[in-house]
Amino acid sequence: MGKITGFLEYERKDEAYLPVEERIRNYKEFTKPLPEKTLKEQGARCMDCGIPFCHSGCPLGNLIPDFNDAVYQGKWEKATKILHATNNFPEFTGRLCPAPCEEACVLGINEDPVTIENIEKQIAETAFKEGWIKALPPAKRSGKNIAIVGSGPAGLAAAQQLNRAGHHVTVFERDEKPGGLLRFGIPDFKMEKHIIDRRLAILEEEGIQFKCGVNIGHDLKAGELREQFDAVLLCGGATLRRSLPIPGSDLKGVVQAMDFLSQNNRRVAGIKDLGEEILAKDKQVIVIGGGDTGSDCIGTSFRHGAKSVVNFEILGKPPVGRPEDQPWPFWPMRLRTSSSHKEGAERHFSISTKSFNGDGNGNLISLTTVEVEWEQSPGKRPVLKEITGTEKEWPCDLALLALGFTGSETTIADQLGLEQDPRTNIKASATDFKTNVPGVFAAGDQRRGQSLIVWAISEGRQAAHYVDEYLMGHSSLPLKGEGDLPRV
């Protein structure tokens, strides 16, 4: 695939960024697309490796060498069809995926891997620009009605697949617009929201109905939903946020990251009713949590005009390279520095927050930390140990808790009598996504727990196959890694 000697002739090239001082003035995307010639060369780097391990690295089973070769050959429409055969929304994954496919790239064993994610993004953007992505409603309808709860990537992927099978699909979303965390969690500087809207317009034109501002379990009881539809697919995500139960956690200025991010996305969208505003302007901000959500809080804080931004991570600083105990092609836990980190954040590892400190009037003014180490014992989980004498007080006006999610809300599960795992995720088979209640399925983060956008799309696509099979007795919808009919 690609050019036989391409990996020897061309070095990896990534998109460039606008300068920090320029990009933090607004919330727009700030990457500079590579020229077409360079993109073809990047596609040419894809090796004729015999066994493309990138397939196993990608939860969607994308046909990566095939679309890389098409890009190298300049056959962009062909690349578009190949990519959409396994991925409903490459314009999302091409911006937001951490690219496990690249960590599994054979070239990545001893060289920089192929720029798979960026090629994916540019295929999608070229397809939209050229008008190749069009609404294709099904030729006939089955007469079956399906309710999907949640309009994040899992719900949207399942909706498009089930609509293609001819079913009437209604997507229920409790927020004011569809998209889930794509819209109200991911900052606009990572993905502007017109990217979502142009895809939603196609889904609606294909016949999918969206009902927003409807909180299933409250505005409409889950039992009533089950009675009104032939099947229900739950894709509500893992929305319960992890707290930090330490002294002072109730002080004004201690804020959950997702409250901060979702409010800012609404602000950028021009929504006026935001409630009490959470702003980082002129504040000393500390972001607790070193993952993607923490990174998003950092970038947003700089765009607010924060006085300073510090990032805490309780885990030790990972190595820059692949750890010895995490061999190729597995996903390595190594140091990842995001564009937001590069905007000026001060990062600290192996540090634990002990208390939030107030001014006597309920306002946060500082927090106290201690350095920690992880004690390893063979066959046992690592144990966290505080290092005596390392306590430190940090001035802080705004502490953002980016500690991940613990599970999903239980209202729908309680109303339908659904089994849940210990983390309140809905129990559903990893094989056919069925719950213990006939006709009710679950997919995405609400089933597997907090995970990646590619896993959400993958589970949505696979769940659609089994919902279709449940309703019709058989299904021609693809499973993971299987090519769909050309739809662009």
C-alpha positions in Angstrom: 0.0 0.0 0.0 1.2 3.5 -0.7 4.6 3.8 -2.4 6.7 0.8 -1.8 9.7 2.9 -0.7 7.7 5.8 0.6 8.5 5.2 4.2 12.2 5.5 3.3 11.9 8.6 1.3 9.5 10.8 3.3 9.5 11.8 7.0 6.4 12.2 9.0 4.8 15.7 8.8 2.0 16.9 11.0 -0.2 19.9 10.7 1.3 23.1 12.0 -0.4 25.3 14.6 -1.1 29.0 14.7 1.2 30.8 17.2 0.0 30.6 20.8 -0.4 34.4 21.1 -2.7 34.4 18.1 -4.8 31.3 18.7 -5.7 32.0 22.3 -7.5 35.2 21.2 -10.5 33.1 20.1 -12.1 29.7 20.1 -11.6 28.7 16.5 -9.6 25.7 15.3 -6.0 26.7 14.8 -4.4 23.9 12.7 -2.9 24.6 9.3 -3.8 21.9 6.7 -1.0 20.3 4.9 -0.7 20.8 1.1 -2.2 18.1 -1.1 1.3 17.1 -2.3 2.5 16.6 1.3 -0.6 14.6 2.1 0.0 12.3 -0.8 3.6 11.8 0.5 2.3 11.0 3.9 -0.1 8.4 2.4 3.0 7.0 0.5 4.7 6.3 3.9 2.1 3.5 4.5 4.2 0.3 4.1 3.4 -2.9 2.3 3.6 -4.4 5.8 1.8 -7.7 5.1 -0.2 -7.6 8.3 -1.6 -4.1 8.9 -1.7 -4.0 12.7 -3.3 -0.5 12.5 -6.5 -2.5 11.9 -6.3 -4.0 15.3 -5.4 -0.7 16.9 -8.5 0.9 15.5 -11.7 0.0 17.4 -13.6 0.7 14.1 -11.5 -1.6 12.0 -10.9 1.2 9.5 -9.3 0.0 6.2 -6.3 2.2 6.8 -3.8 1.0 4.2 -6.5 1.1 1.5 -7.4 4.8 2.0 -3.7 5.7 2.5 -3.0 4.2 -0.9 -6.0 6.0 -2.5 -4.7 9.3 -1.1 -1.2 8.6 -2.4 -2.8 7.9 -5.8 -4.8 11.1 -5.7 -8.0 9.2 -5.7 -9.8 11.2 -3.0 -13.3 10.1 -3.8 -12.3 6.5 -3.6 -10.6 7.2 -0.3 -13.8 8.8 0.9 -15.8 5.6 0.1 -13.3 3.4 1.8 -13.2 5.5 4.9 -17.0 5.8 5.3 -17.4 2.1 4.8 -16.3 1.6 8.5 -16.6 5.1 10.0 -19.7 7.2 10.0 -18.0 10.4 11.2 -14.3 10.6 10.2 -14.5 14.4 10.5 -15.0 13.9 14.2 -12.4 11.1 14.8 -9.9 12.9 12.5 -9.9 15.8 15.0 -10.6 14.1 18.4 -9.3 10.5 18.4 -6.0 9.8 20.2 -5.1 7.6 17.3 -4.5 4.1 18.7 -4.1 3.1 15.1 -0.8 5.1 14.9 0.5 3.4 18.0 -0.1 0.0 16.3 1.5 1.1 12.9 4.2 -1.3 11.8 6.4 1.7 10.8 6.1 3.0 14.4 8.2 0.1 15.7 11.4 2.0 14.9 10.3 5.2 13.0 7.6 7.8 13.3 4.2 6.2 12.4 2.1 7.2 9.4 -0.1 10.3 10.1 -3.3 8.2 9.9 -5.5 10.6 11.9 -4.6 13.7 9.9 -5.1 11.8 6.6 -8.5 10.7 7.8 -9.5 14.3 8.7 -8.4 15.6 5.3 -10.3 12.9 3.4 -13.4 13.9 5.2 -12.8 17.6 4.6 -12.1 17.1 0.9 -15.3 15.0 0.7 -17.5 17.8 2.2 -15.8 20.4 0.0 -16.4 18.4 -3.2 -20.0 17.6 -2.3 -19.4 13.8 -2.2 -21.2 13.4 1.2 -24.9 13.6 0.5 -28.1 12.5 2.2 -29.1 9.0 1.0 -32.5 8.1 2.5 -33.4 4.4 2.4 -35.3 3.2 -0.6 -38.1 1.7 1.6 -39.2 1.7 5.2 -39.6 -1.3 7.5 -42.4 0.1 9.5 -40.4 -0.4 12.7 -39.9 2.5 15.1 -36.7 2.8 17.2 -35.9 5.2 20.0 -32.3 6.1 20.7 -31.5 7.9 23.9 -28.5 10.2 23.6 -27.1 12.0 20.6 -23.4 11.6 21.2 -21.2 9.7 18.7 -22.6 6.3 19.8 -26.2 7.4 19.4 -25.6 9.2 16.1 -23.7 6.3 14.5 -26.5 3.8 15.6 -29.1 6.2 14.3 -27.6 6.5 10.8 -27.0 2.7 10.6 -30.6 1.8 11.6 -32.0 4.5 9.3 -30.1 2.9 6.5 -31.8 -0.4 7.3 -35.1 1.4 6.7 -36.3 1.9 10.2 -37.9 5.0 11.6 -35.4 6.4 14.1 -36.0 9.0 16.7 -33.1 10.3 18.8 -33.9 11.9 22.2 -31.4 14.4 23.6 -31.9 16.2 26.9 -29.7 19.2 25.9 -30.9 21.9 23.6 -29.0 20.7 20.6 -27.8 17.2 19.5 -24.1 16.1 19.8 -23.7 15.2 23.4 -20.2 15.9 24.7 -19.1 16.6 21.1 -21.1 19.8 21.4 -21.1 20.7 25.1 -17.9 19.1 26.2 -15.3 19.4 23.5 -14.0 23.0 23.2 -14.6 24.8 19.8 -10.8 25.2 19.4 -10.6 21.4 19.0 -13.8 21.1 16.9 -15.9 24.0 15.8 -19.6 23.2 16.1 -20.5 23.8 12.4 -18.6 20.5 11.9 -21.4 18.8 13.9 -24.2 20.8 12.3 -23.3 20.0 8.7 -23.4 16.2 9.5 -26.7 16.6 11.5 -28.3 18.3 8.5 -27.5 15.2 6.4 -28.8 12.8 9.0 -32.1 14.8 9.2 -32.4 14.9 5.4 -32.0 11.1 5.5 -35.1 10.9 7.7 -33.7 10.7 11.3 -35.8 12.7 13.8 -34.2 14.6 16.7 -36.2 15.5 19.8 -34.1 17.8 22.0 -34.8 19.1 25.4 -36.4 15.8 26.3 -34.8 14.2 29.4 -35.9 10.5 29.3 -36.8 9.3 32.8 -38.1 12.8 33.7 -39.9 14.5 30.9 -40.9 11.1 29.5 -40.8 8.0 31.6 -38.6 5.2 30.3 -41.5 2.8 30.5 -43.6 5.0 28.2 -40.8 5.1 25.8 -40.5 1.4 25.7 -44.3 1.1 25.0 -44.2 3.6 22.2 -41.3 2.1 20.2 -40.4 -1.4 18.9 -36.9 -1.1 20.3 -34.9 1.2 22.5 -31.1 1.8 22.3 -29.6 3.6 25.3 -26.5 5.7 24.4 -26.6 8.3 27.2 -23.0 8.2 28.0 -21.1 8.0 31.3 -22.1 11.3 32.9 -21.5 10.9 36.7 -18.5 13.0 37.5 -15.8 11.9 40.0 -15.7 14.2 42.9 -12.8 15.0 45.3 -14.1 14.5 48.9 -11.6 16.5 50.8 -12.0 19.5 53.2 -13.2 22.6 51.4 -14.6 20.9 48.3 -17.8 23.0 48.8 -16.0 26.3 48.5 -17.0 28.7 45.8 -14.3 28.3 43.2 -14.1 24.5 43.3 -15.8 23.6 40.0 -16.4 20.4 38.1 -14.5 20.6 34.7 -17.5 19.6 32.7 -19.6 22.5 34.2 -16.8 24.9 33.2 -16.4 23.5 29.7 -20.1 23.0 28.8 -20.9 26.6 30.0 -18.1 28.0 27.9 -19.3 26.1 24.8 -22.8 27.5 25.3 -21.2 31.0 25.7 -19.3 30.6 22.4 -22.6 29.4 20.8 -24.3 32.7 21.8 -26.6 31.1 24.3 -27.5 33.8 26.9 -29.0 32.0 29.8 -25.8 30.5 31.4 -26.7 30.8 35.1 -23.9 31.9 37.4 -20.9 32.4 35.1 -17.7 30.5 35.7 -14.8 32.5 34.3 -11.0 32.1 34.6 -10.2 35.7 33.7 -7.4 37.1 35.9 -7.5 34.1 38.1 -4.9 31.7 39.4 -6.3 28.4 38.0 -5.4 24.9 39.0 -6.6 22.0 36.9 -6.7 18.7 38.8 -6.5 15.8 36.4 -4.0 15.2 33.6 -6.2 13.7 30.9 -7.9 15.2 27.9 -10.6 17.0 29.9 -7.9 18.6 32.0 -6.1 19.7 28.8 -9.4 21.2 27.5 -9.8 23.2 30.7 -6.2 24.5 30.3 -6.8 25.8 26.8 -10.2 27.3 27.8 -8.6 29.0 30.8 -5.9 30.7 28.7 -8.6 31.9 26.3 -10.5 33.4 29.2 -7.4 35.3 30.2 -6.3 33.4 33.2 -3.5 34.9 35.3 -1.8 31.5 35.5 -2.7 27.8 34.9 -1.2 24.9 36.8 -2.0 21.2 36.1 -1.8 18.5 38.8 -1.7 14.7 38.0 -1.6 12.2 40.9 0.2 9.6 38.7 3.9 9.7 38.1 5.4 11.4 35.1 5.3 8.8 32.3 8.3 8.3 30.0 8.5 10.1 26.6 9.1 6.8 24.8 7.2 3.5 24.9 7.6 1.8 28.3 9.3 -1.6 28.2 6.3 -3.4 29.7 3.9 -2.0 27.1 5.4 -3.4 23.8 4.2 -2.6 20.3 1.4 -2.8 19.1 -0.3 -2.1 22.4 -1.4 1.3 23.5 1.5 2.8 25.6 1.1 5.0 28.7 3.7 7.6 27.8 3.9 11.4 28.2 1.5 13.2 25.9 1.8 17.0 25.6 -1.3 18.6 24.0 -1.5 21.9 22.2 -3.1 23.4 25.3 -0.2 22.3 27.5 2.1 24.1 25.1 0.1 27.3 25.6 1.9 27.9 28.9 0.6 25.5 31.6 2.8 24.4 34.4 2.5 20.7 34.9 3.2 18.7 38.1 3.1 14.9 38.5 2.9 12.6 41.6 1.0 15.2 43.5 -2.2 14.9 45.5 -4.6 17.6 46.7 -5.2 17.4 50.5 -7.6 20.3 51.1 -9.1 23.4 49.6 -8.7 26.5 51.7 -11.1 29.4 52.0 -11.1 33.0 53.1 -13.7 32.7 55.8 -16.5 33.9 53.5 -16.8 30.6 51.5 -14.4 31.6 48.7 -11.5 29.5 47.5 -8.1 31.2 48.0 -5.6 28.3 48.0 -5.2 24.5 48.1 -2.8 22.3 50.0 -1.0 19.4 48.3 1.4 16.6 49.2 3.9 14.8 46.9 3.1 11.0 46.5 4.8 7.9 45.2 3.3 4.6 44.0 4.6 1.5 45.8 4.7 -1.5 43.5 4.4 -5.1 44.8 4.4 -8.2 42.5 0.9 -9.4 41.8 -0.8 -6.5 43.6 -2.3 -3.1 42.7 0.1 -0.1 43.3 -0.4 1.5 46.6 -0.4 5.3 47.0 2.1 6.6 49.6 2.4 10.2 50.8 5.9 11.6 51.1 6.4 13.1 54.5 7.4 16.8 54.6 6.3 17.6 51.1 3.1 19.6 51.9 2.8 22.8 50.0 0.1 25.6 49.7 -0.7 26.9 46.3 -2.6 30.2 45.7 -5.7 29.4 43.7 -8.9 31.3 42.8 -10.4 28.6 40.6 -9.9 24.8 40.9 -11.2 22.7 38.1 -11.8 19.0 38.8 -11.1 17.0 35.7 -11.1 13.6 37.4 -13.1 11.6 34.9 -16.5 9.9 35.2 -17.6 7.1 37.5 -20.7 5.7 35.6 -24.1 6.6 34.1 -27.2 8.1 35.7 -29.5 5.4 37.1 -33.0 6.9 36.5 -33.7 5.0 33.2 -32.2 1.8 34.5 -34.3 2.0 37.7 -37.5 2.7 35.7 -37.0 -0.2 33.3 -35.5 -2.7 35.8 -32.2 -2.9 34.0 -29.2 -4.6 35.5 -26.2 -2.4 36.2 -22.5 -3.0 37.0 -20.9 -1.8 40.2 -20.1 1.6 38.5 -23.8 2.1 37.5 -23.1 1.4 33.8 -25.9 -0.5 32.2 -25.2 -4.2 31.9 -25.4 -5.3 28.2 -23.8 -8.1 26.4 -20.5 -7.1 24.6 -21.6 -9.6 21.9 -25.1 -8.3 21.0 -25.6 -5.3 23.3 -28.8 -6.7 24.7 -29.8 -5.8 28.3 -31.8 -8.1 30.6 -35.0 -6.4 29.3 -36.2 -7.6 25.8 -36.1 -4.9 23.2 -33.8 -2.6 25.2 -30.1 -2.3 24.1 -27.2 -0.2 25.4 -24.0 1.0 23.7 -21.1 3.4 24.1 -20.0 4.9 27.4 -23.3 4.1 29.1 -22.5 0.4 28.6 -18.6 0.2 28.7 -17.9 3.3 30.9 -15.9 6.3 30.0 -14.0 5.6 26.8 -12.9 7.0 23.4 -15.0 8.5 20.6 -13.9 5.6 18.2 -15.2 3.1 20.7 -18.5 5.0 20.9 -18.9 5.0 17.2 -17.9 1.3 16.9 -20.4 0.3 19.6 -23.1 2.3 18.0 -22.6 0.7 14.7 -22.4 -2.8 16.2 -25.5 -2.3 18.4 -27.4 -1.2 15.3 -26.7 -4.5 13.7 -28.2 -6.4 16.6 -31.2 -4.1 17.0 -32.0 -4.6 13.3 -31.6 -8.4 13.8 -33.9 -8.3 16.8 -36.6 -6.5 14.8 -36.2 -8.3 11.4 -34.7 -11.7 12.3 -31.6 -10.9 10.3 -29.4 -7.9 9.4 -27.2 -6.9 6.6 -25.7 -4.0 8.6 -22.0 -4.4 9.1 -20.1 -5.4 12.3 -16.7 -4.2 13.4 -14.2 -4.0 10.5 -16.8 -5.0 7.9 -17.3 -2.7 5.0 -20.7 -1.0 4.7 -22.3 -0.3 1.3 -20.9 2.9 -0.3 -23.0 5.7 1.1 -21.2 8.9 -0.1 
